Amino acid sequence: MSGKECFQTSIREYDTIRSYLYSMYLYGCCTKKYMTSQGLASSARKFEEDTRRTRAIIPGQIDETLVARRKSLRINVSALDVDDNFLAASYFIRAFGKYDFALHFAVLLILAETPEIGFTALTDQVNKLVTNDEIISDATIRRFLSQMVDQGLIVHKRKYSLPPDPFAALTNEEIGALMTAVGFYKNIRPLGILGEYVYDALVHYARFSRRMHCPAVPAWIFRYRHLERIVDDDTLLPLMHCIRTQKKARYTYKGKTYTGFPRQIRYDTLYGRQYVVIHNEKQRYLLPITHIRNVCILPDTREQRGDPAAFLRHAWFAANPREGKKPAIVRAWFHISEDVPYLLERLQREKRHGTLSAVSKGTYLFEIKLSDPLEILPWLRSFLGYVVIEQSTEHDLHEQYTEYVAKMRALYGV
């Protein structure tokens, strides 16, 4: 058998491909030189192997382009094309043993034909169904059956059988309504990988158990839906558990190990970034979940220390307070005529903890106190042509905004 045919697409650690998915989807510039220089791939050969595994996960959705005469990989998928998160498939590629797949389907097929069967009879039928040169031992089958029972895939009460249909009392119309509801919440709730799994299981149940027709057109399209946040779900789950139980966590952040009490999850719906508020005995931190690894829940006693919202009361979204500096006041003048009333409505809706006052007809003053004024710059840019930022000695927003406008004018030849 050739080396190509022997290539293993499964992995043991999810971090093996996490950085590749980020680089391909977010930046569209996953190059061999960048990944090796940043230490994200140990060698050029490792890069080729890992990108090959990534292609196997999401086949047909990775494009190759030339950037500065170097091959660059990107995931060419729009969030408006589908309502399912194709990155969820990356969680189902763990390394399986020699008989895992064969045993899984063999046991389910046998129990579908024989509702109740003992261990000895089941073992005999498994070995008849699975065509191998060697017999699968009783210990291997017993261990596998025990795992299936723990996972709720089968039931063991003296004899083995399939679990009862949990949706037997529901009509086909009610199953369809349930799929619609799950299809909505899997896009907006945290831990989207769980929603993707539940929705996928419902679709298979409807198609194969109820013989229902499932529409191919997505029922929901979301404007701010970020596929990449699902890649952090294995980190987000234990953090959320710590928050709900008020337990302490040990975690790795940028290669170093720390301990602290997670207190709040912050999610930026506009850019898809996820943060966690963590504090220890000395101070409080706000960390991007993307850079957190190996979260371990510690059995320490519960601790109560303040409200995380108070820690972020001067943040536009997630900025830490500047060390040794007080929050700065940002003042911006908006000139909005009656022809564009939706801009004033948007300003009222998105001003957060800032204040908006009418100075004259069509002129409004926006004031807000921020820990890091630069956080608000992208939002102010979205009002280009309608806003003037007031100069200040506490920040350089006016200068940066002016420089940005000058660059845009140069690009468009204005």
C-alpha positions in Angstrom: 0.0 0.0 0.0 1.4 3.4 -0.9 2.2 6.2 1.6 -0.7 8.2 0.2 -3.2 5.5 0.9 -1.8 5.0 4.5 -2.1 8.7 5.4 -4.0 9.1 8.7 -6.4 12.1 8.7 -7.5 11.6 12.3 -5.7 13.4 15.2 -5.4 13.0 18.9 -5.1 16.6 20.0 -7.3 19.3 18.6 -4.6 22.0 18.9 -3.0 20.2 15.9 -5.3 21.9 13.5 -6.8 24.8 15.5 -4.2 27.4 14.3 -4.6 26.3 10.7 -8.4 26.8 10.8 -7.9 30.2 12.3 -5.4 31.3 9.8 -7.3 29.9 6.8 -10.7 31.3 7.8 -9.9 34.6 9.5 -6.9 35.8 7.6 -6.9 33.8 4.4 -3.2 33.7 4.4 -2.1 30.4 5.8 1.4 30.0 4.3 4.1 27.6 5.1 6.6 30.4 5.9 4.3 32.2 8.3 3.2 29.0 10.2 6.7 27.7 10.6 8.2 31.2 11.6 5.5 31.7 14.2 6.1 28.2 15.7 2.6 27.1 14.7 4.1 24.3 12.6 7.3 22.6 13.7 8.5 22.0 10.2 7.6 22.3 6.5 6.8 18.6 6.4 4.5 19.0 9.5 2.8 21.9 7.7 2.1 19.8 4.6 0.7 16.9 6.8 -1.5 19.2 8.9 -2.9 21.1 6.0 -3.7 17.8 4.3 -5.7 16.7 7.3 -7.5 20.0 7.2 -8.5 19.5 3.6 -9.9 16.1 4.6 -12.1 17.7 7.2 -13.6 20.3 4.9 -13.1 19.0 1.4 -13.7 21.3 -1.6 -13.8 24.5 0.5 -10.1 25.3 0.7 -8.6 27.5 -2.1 -5.0 28.1 -3.1 -3.8 31.5 -4.1 -0.4 33.1 -4.7 0.6 35.9 -2.4 4.1 37.3 -3.0 4.9 34.2 -5.1 4.0 31.9 -2.1 1.1 29.5 -2.0 -1.5 30.7 0.5 -4.5 28.6 1.7 -7.9 30.0 2.6 -11.3 28.7 3.4 -13.6 30.1 0.8 -17.0 29.9 2.5 -19.5 32.7 3.2 -21.6 32.7 6.4 -24.5 33.7 4.2 -24.4 30.6 2.1 -25.3 27.9 4.8 -26.7 27.9 8.2 -24.6 25.0 9.4 -21.1 25.5 10.8 -18.8 23.4 8.7 -16.0 23.9 11.2 -17.9 21.7 13.6 -16.7 18.8 11.6 -13.2 19.4 12.9 -14.3 18.1 16.3 -15.2 14.7 15.0 -11.8 13.6 13.8 -10.2 12.2 16.9 -8.0 9.1 16.4 -10.1 5.9 16.5 -8.9 2.4 17.1 -8.8 -0.4 14.7 -12.2 -1.8 15.4 -14.1 1.4 16.6 -16.0 2.0 13.4 -16.7 -1.6 12.6 -17.9 -2.3 16.2 -20.1 0.8 16.3 -22.1 0.0 13.2 -22.1 -3.7 13.7 -23.7 -3.4 17.2 -26.3 -0.9 16.0 -27.3 -3.1 13.0 -27.6 -6.2 15.2 -29.7 -4.5 17.8 -31.9 -3.0 15.2 -32.8 -6.5 14.0 -32.8 -8.2 17.4 -34.4 -5.9 20.0 -33.0 -7.8 23.0 -29.9 -10.0 22.9 -27.4 -11.4 25.4 -23.7 -10.8 25.5 -22.6 -14.2 24.1 -25.1 -14.1 21.2 -24.1 -10.5 20.4 -20.4 -11.3 20.4 -21.0 -14.2 18.0 -23.0 -12.1 15.6 -20.4 -9.2 15.7 -17.6 -11.5 14.7 -19.7 -12.9 11.9 -20.6 -9.4 10.7 -17.2 -7.9 11.0 -15.0 -9.6 8.4 -11.5 -9.7 9.8 -8.7 -12.3 9.8 -8.7 -12.3 13.6 -11.5 -12.7 16.1 -12.4 -9.6 18.2 -11.9 -10.6 21.9 -14.8 -10.7 24.4 -12.9 -8.2 26.5 -12.7 -5.7 23.6 -16.4 -6.0 22.8 -17.4 -5.8 26.5 -15.3 -2.6 26.9 -16.8 -1.1 23.8 -20.4 -2.0 24.9 -19.8 -0.4 28.3 -18.7 2.8 26.6 -21.9 2.8 24.4 -24.1 2.3 27.4 -22.4 5.2 29.2 -23.0 7.4 26.2 -26.7 6.4 26.0 -26.3 4.8 22.6 -27.6 1.4 23.9 -29.3 0.1 27.0 -28.2 -2.8 29.1 -30.7 -4.5 31.4 -29.6 -8.1 31.6 -29.7 -8.0 27.8 -28.6 -5.3 25.3 -31.1 -3.3 23.3 -31.5 0.1 21.6 -32.9 2.9 23.7 -36.6 3.9 23.3 -37.4 6.6 20.7 -37.4 9.9 22.7 -39.6 11.6 20.1 -42.2 8.8 19.7 -44.9 11.1 21.1 -44.2 13.9 18.6 -45.8 14.2 15.2 -43.8 15.0 12.0 -45.0 18.6 12.2 -43.7 18.9 15.8 -40.4 17.3 14.7 -40.1 19.9 12.0 -40.9 22.8 14.4 -38.2 21.4 16.8 -35.7 21.3 14.0 -36.5 25.0 13.2 -36.0 26.0 16.9 -32.7 24.1 17.2 -31.5 25.6 13.9 -32.1 29.1 15.3 -30.6 28.6 18.7 -27.5 26.8 17.5 -26.5 30.0 15.7 -26.9 32.5 18.6 -26.2 30.5 21.8 -22.7 29.8 23.2 -21.1 26.4 22.6 -22.3 26.1 19.0 -20.7 22.8 18.6 -23.4 21.2 20.9 -26.1 22.9 18.8 -24.5 21.7 15.6 -24.4 18.1 17.0 -28.0 18.2 18.2 -29.3 19.7 14.9 -27.4 17.1 12.8 -28.8 14.3 15.0 -32.3 15.6 14.5 -31.9 15.8 10.7 -30.7 12.2 10.6 -33.6 11.1 12.8 -36.1 12.9 10.6 -34.7 11.5 7.4 -34.1 7.9 8.3 -36.5 7.2 11.2 -39.4 9.3 10.1 -38.7 9.4 6.3 -39.3 13.2 6.4 -38.1 15.6 3.7 -35.7 18.1 5.2 -35.4 21.4 3.2 -32.0 22.1 1.7 -32.5 25.9 2.0 -31.4 27.3 5.4 -34.2 28.6 7.5 -32.0 31.3 9.2 -29.5 33.7 7.9 -27.7 35.9 10.4 -25.9 39.1 9.6 -23.3 38.8 12.4 -22.6 35.1 12.5 -19.0 34.1 13.1 -18.1 30.5 12.2 -14.7 30.6 13.8 -15.9 31.0 17.4 -16.9 27.3 17.4 -13.2 26.4 17.3 -12.9 27.7 20.9 -15.8 25.7 22.3 -13.6 23.1 24.1 -12.0 26.0 26.0 -15.3 27.9 26.5 -17.1 24.9 28.1 -15.0 24.5 31.2 -14.8 28.3 31.6 -18.6 28.5 31.7 -18.7 25.7 34.2 -16.3 27.6 36.5 -18.5 30.7 36.2 -21.7 28.8 37.1 -20.1 26.9 40.0 -17.8 29.7 41.1 -14.8 27.3 40.9 -11.2 28.2 40.3 -9.5 27.2 37.0 -5.9 26.5 35.9 -5.2 27.4 32.4 -2.4 28.1 29.9 -2.2 31.5 28.3 0.4 32.2 25.6 2.5 29.3 26.8 2.5 30.1 30.6 0.3 28.5 33.3 -1.9 30.6 35.6 -4.8 30.1 38.0 -7.8 32.3 38.6 -11.6 32.6 39.0 -13.5 33.0 35.7 -16.3 35.4 36.2 -17.8 36.5 32.9 -17.8 35.7 29.2 -17.8 38.7 26.8 -18.8 38.2 23.2 -18.3 40.8 20.5 -21.2 40.2 18.0 -19.7 42.5 15.4 -16.3 40.9 15.1 -16.9 37.5 16.7 -14.2 37.8 19.4 -14.7 36.0 22.7 -13.2 37.1 26.0 -13.3 35.9 29.6 -13.0 38.0 32.8 -10.6 36.2 35.2 -9.3 37.4 38.5 -6.9 36.1 41.1 -5.8 37.3 44.5 -3.8 40.2 43.0 -5.8 41.7 40.1 -8.4 41.1 37.4 -7.7 40.2 33.7 -9.7 40.2 30.5 -8.3 37.6 28.1 -9.1 36.6 24.6 -10.3 32.9 24.7 -8.4 32.3 21.5 -5.1 32.3 23.4 -6.3 30.2 26.3 -5.5 26.4 26.4 -5.7 23.4 28.7 -8.4 24.7 31.1 -8.6 22.5 34.2 -11.4 23.0 36.9 -9.9 23.1 40.4 -11.9 22.0 43.5 -11.0 25.2 45.4 -13.6 26.9 47.6 -15.9 29.4 46.1 -14.9 33.0 46.1 -16.9 36.2 45.8 -15.1 39.4 44.7 -17.0 42.2 43.1 -19.0 42.5 39.9 -17.2 41.9 36.6 -19.5 44.5 35.0 -18.0 47.1 37.3 -14.6 46.2 36.1 -15.7 46.9 32.5 -17.8 49.9 33.2 -15.5 52.2 31.1 -14.9 49.7 28.3 -16.4 50.2 24.9 -16.2 46.4 24.6 -13.4 44.6 26.4 -10.5 46.9 27.1 -8.6 46.5 30.4 -8.1 49.7 32.4 -4.9 51.5 31.4 -2.3 51.0 34.2 -1.8 54.2 36.2 -4.2 56.1 34.0 -7.8 57.3 34.4 -10.5 56.7 31.8 -10.4 59.3 29.0 -13.3 61.3 27.8 -14.1 61.0 24.1 -16.2 63.8 22.4 -17.6 63.4 18.9 -19.9 65.7 16.9 -22.4 64.0 14.6 -24.1 66.0 11.8 -27.1 64.0 10.7 -29.8 65.5 8.5 -33.5 64.6 8.4 -32.8 62.7 5.1 -31.0 59.9 7.0 -33.1 59.3 10.2 -31.9 55.7 10.4 -28.4 57.0 11.3 -29.8 58.8 14.3 -31.7 55.7 15.3 -28.5 53.6 15.0 -26.6 56.1 17.1 -29.2 56.0 19.9 -29.2 52.2 19.8 -25.4 51.7 19.8 -24.1 54.5 22.0 -23.8 52.1 25.0 -23.0 53.9 28.2 -22.3 57.2 26.4 -24.5 60.2 26.3 -26.0 61.9 23.2 -27.4 65.4 23.3 -28.9 67.6 20.6 -26.9 70.8 20.2 -28.9 72.2 17.3 -31.0 70.9 14.4 -29.1 68.1 12.8 -26.1 68.4 15.2 -25.5 66.0 18.1 -22.8 65.8 20.7 -21.7 62.3 21.8 -19.6 61.9 25.0 -18.3 58.7 26.6 -15.7 57.8 29.1 -13.4 54.9 28.0 -10.5 52.9 29.5 -9.0 52.5 26.0 -10.3 55.2 23.6 -8.9 53.3 20.6 -11.5 50.7 21.0 -14.2 53.0 19.7 -12.3 54.0 16.5 -13.7 51.3 14.2 -17.3 52.2 15.3 -16.7 55.9 14.6 -15.2 55.0 11.2 -18.6 53.5 10.3 -20.1 57.0 10.5 -17.6 58.4 8.0 -18.8 61.6 6.5 -21.2 62.3 9.5 -18.8 62.5 12.5 -16.0 64.9 13.6 -13.9 63.7 16.5 -12.8 66.4 18.9 -9.1 66.7 19.6 -7.9 65.8 23.1 -4.7 65.6 25.1 -5.9 62.3 26.6 -6.0 60.4 23.3 -5.1 60.6 19.6 -8.4 59.5 18.1 -8.7 62.7 16.1 -5.3 62.2 14.5 -5.8 58.5 13.7 -9.2 59.2 12.3 -7.8 62.0 10.1 -5.0 59.8 8.9 -7.5 57.1 8.0 -9.6 59.5 6.0 -6.5 60.8 4.1 -5.6 57.2 3.2 -9.1 56.5 1.9 -9.1 59.7 -0.2 -5.7 58.7 -1.7 -7.0 55.2 -2.5 -10.1 56.5 -4.3 -8.2 59.5 -5.9 -10.3 62.1 -4.2 
